[in-house]
């Protein structure tokens, strides 16, 4: 009876996967056009927005000068000049990682559940919805944001920050859908990009990153 039960569960899962593949191939022709680099472009636009609340918290908790030394222009300058720097405490690293991740999940969940899109997706004409055409509910949006951070970005932890995107990239090219969207029955479609959207996508990366980057600058650097 136990083996029969396992067989039935496996059969139902395989049947669901086949039905899901038939659905996407027949109903959603846009799914056949996997565009991971466009998704990455949208993610670069959204990353600073999603991290804003976390950076704002860290600025107030650690202090702007301290945060600048850890992940701001000062840290980048020391790294490029090969200057020896003291390694931050493990507790501080955990605090920074958790703050950024929690901020990311909360912000993206709110944007997806309320507007059914993010700024990066909207600019680059990427649509997300359930496979039945309905908008993504808050629980699915929350779960998807967590999965993107965990499976797609490795929670920003090295070396998973490099390994996870590569695995997700290969999976997306082969399956034409990410693993988390397949689990959550979410459809991502890429519509046409015109010159205006391309220009807006390039322009917004510089503007948003510079605005958020001001939080990492010390008062002396902002007002000499």
Secondary structure, DSSP 8 states (H G I E B T S, - for coil): -HHHHHHHHHHHHHHHHHHHHHHHHHH-GGGGS--HHHHHHHHHHHHHHHHHHHHHHHHHHH-HHHHHHHHSHHHHHHHHTT-------HHHHHHHHHHHHHHHHHHHHHHHHHHSS-HHHHHTTEEEEETTS----HHHHHHHHHHIIIIITGGG-TTHHHHHHHHHHHHHHHHSS-HHHHHHTEEEEE----HHHHHHHHHHHHHHHHHHHGGGS-HHHH--
